[in-house]
Amino acid sequence: MFKIIVTGSDGRFGKILKRFKDKRFIFRNKKELNILSNSSISKNLRKYKPKYILHLAGLSRPMEVHENDIGKSIDLNIIGTSNLVKEASKLGVKIIYLSTSYVYPGKKGNYKEGDALKPWNNYSWSKLGGECAVQMYKNSLIIRLCMTEKPFIHKKAYANVKSNFIFQDDAAKLILKILTKRGVINVGGTSKTVYNFAKQYKKNVKKIYSKGEFPKRTDMNLNKLKKILKNEN
């Protein structure tokens, strides 16, 4: 049975994966595997000899921190990811990197994996920075993802912003089905407004409207994912 090292395992998504009780996973938190230390990464890879690294470690919310502390954002999302790529490439370990749908421009929607990228905030720039390092290493998979916690945690939702929100539990199931793939794959749910997604699960959610602070079409084309899943069945 092959092994999968999961970085940042104490984060929100790492906790979701722990519920699966998958014996392949080796969960490593930031104290056990420090992505800013090449020696820490190397020590873990040589000790556990994984086939894959599922890279969850990094900085996401609050979004303001990427604007107010760009050094932290660069360290954790760009340099840390680059360190992982360097050490993994020495041993031939595959990297699976969770990126974001926010790397797309957010204007026309229905973005395919090969479409031009233009992040619209510092968070998405930092994730694209990580993508650049991963793209240089052919034994890799980049997952551009749009997911959220269950239940929907916000009291308000955009009625004029279209996305591919999917709950973390469902995203985890999809990711486990595509671990063997390489390249870039968009992963998410059915394209719809954030409000329509939230309304399904939270009846009292209130409508709000983006006035430019949030792109109106961040939704992705999921045909590549659907084709892979169809062939797997």
Residue pairs with C-beta under 8 A, 6 or more apart in sequence:
1 23
1 24
2 24
2 50
2 51
2 52
3 24
3 25
3 26
3 48
3 49
3 50
3 51
3 52
4 22
4 24
4 25
4 26
4 50
4 51
4 52
4 53
4 54
4 179
5 26
5 28
5 33
5 44
5 45
5 48
5 50
5 52
5 53
5 54
6 14
6 17
6 25
6 26
6 27
6 28
6 53
6 54
6 56
7 28
7 33
7 35
7 53
7 54
7 55
7 56
7 57
7 84
8 14
8 29
8 30
8 35
8 55
8 56
8 57
8 58
9 15
9 17
9 18
9 27
9 28
9 29
9 56
10 29
10 30
11 56
11 57
12 149
12 168
13 56
13 98
13 147
13 168
13 171
13 172
14 27
14 29
14 56
16 168
16 169
16 172
17 25
17 27
17 54
17 172
18 25
18 27
19 169
20 172
20 176
22 176
25 54
26 48
26 50
28 44
30 57
32 44
33 40
33 41
33 44
33 57
34 40
34 41
35 41
35 57
35 58
35 76
35 80
35 81
35 83
35 84
36 75
36 76
36 79
36 80
36 83
37 83
38 83
38 86
38 87
41 83
41 84
41 87
41 88
42 87
42 90
45 53
45 87
45 88
45 91
45 93
46 91
50 93
51 93
51 94
52 93
52 94
52 95
52 96
52 179
53 84
53 88
53 93
53 94
53 95
53 96
54 96
54 98
54 175
54 179
55 81
55 84
55 95
55 96
55 97
55 98
56 98
57 76
57 80
58 76
58 77
58 80
58 81
58 126
58 127
58 130
59 65
59 66
59 72
59 73
59 76
59 77
59 126
60 123
63 121
63 123
65 72
65 73
66 73
66 121
66 122
66 123
66 125
66 126
67 121
67 122
70 122
73 122
73 123
73 126
74 126
74 129
76 126
77 126
77 127
77 129
77 130
78 126
78 129
78 130
78 133
80 130
81 97
81 129
81 130
81 133
81 134
82 130
82 133
84 95
85 95
85 133
85 134
85 136
85 137
85 140
88 94
88 95
88 137
88 139
89 137
89 139
92 139
93 139
94 139
94 140
94 141
95 134
95 137
95 139
95 140
95 141
96 140
96 141
96 143
96 175
96 179
97 130
97 131
97 134
97 140
97 141
97 142
97 143
98 143
98 145
98 175
99 127
99 128
99 130
99 131
99 142
99 143
99 144
99 145
100 123
100 124
100 127
100 144
100 145
100 146
101 111
101 144
101 145
101 146
101 163
101 164
101 186
101 188
101 218
101 219
101 220
102 119
102 120
102 121
102 123
102 124
102 127
102 218
103 117
103 118
103 119
103 124
103 127
103 128
103 131
103 144
104 111
104 115
104 117
104 118
104 144
104 218
104 220
105 111
105 116
105 117
105 118
105 120
105 215
106 120
106 215
106 216
106 217
106 218
107 215
107 216
107 217
108 217
109 162
109 191
109 217
109 218
109 219
110 191
110 217
110 219
110 220
110 221
111 186
111 219
111 220
111 221
112 186
112 220
112 221
112 223
112 224
113 144
113 183
113 184
113 185
113 186
113 221
113 224
114 184
117 128
119 125
119 127
119 128
120 215
131 142
134 140
134 142
135 142
138 182
139 182
140 182
141 178
141 179
141 181
141 182
141 183
141 184
141 185
142 183
142 184
142 185
143 175
143 178
143 184
143 185
143 187
144 184
144 185
144 186
144 187
144 220
145 171
145 187
145 188
146 163
146 164
146 165
146 166
146 187
146 188
146 189
146 218
146 220
147 165
147 166
147 167
147 168
147 170
147 171
147 188
148 165
148 166
148 167
148 168
149 167
149 168
150 167
150 168
150 169
150 201
151 201
151 202
152 197
152 198
152 201
152 202
152 205
154 198
154 205
155 205
155 206
156 205
156 206
156 207
156 208
157 193
157 194
157 195
157 197
157 198
157 199
157 205
157 206
157 207
157 208
158 193
158 194
158 195
158 207
158 208
158 209
158 210
158 214
159 193
159 194
159 195
159 196
159 207
159 208
159 209
160 193
160 209
160 210
160 216
161 193
161 194
161 210
161 214
161 215
161 216
161 217
161 218
162 191
162 192
162 193
162 194
162 216
162 217
162 218
162 219
163 188
163 191
163 192
163 193
163 194
163 197
163 218
163 219
164 186
164 188
164 189
164 190
164 191
164 218
164 219
164 220
164 222
165 188
165 189
165 192
165 194
165 197
166 174
166 187
166 188
166 189
170 189
171 187
171 188
174 187
174 225
174 229
175 187
177 228
177 229
177 232
178 185
178 187
178 225
178 228
178 229
181 228
185 224
185 225
185 228
186 220
186 221
186 222
186 224
186 225
187 222
187 225
188 219
188 220
188 222
189 197
191 219
191 220
191 222
195 205
195 207
198 205
199 205
210 216
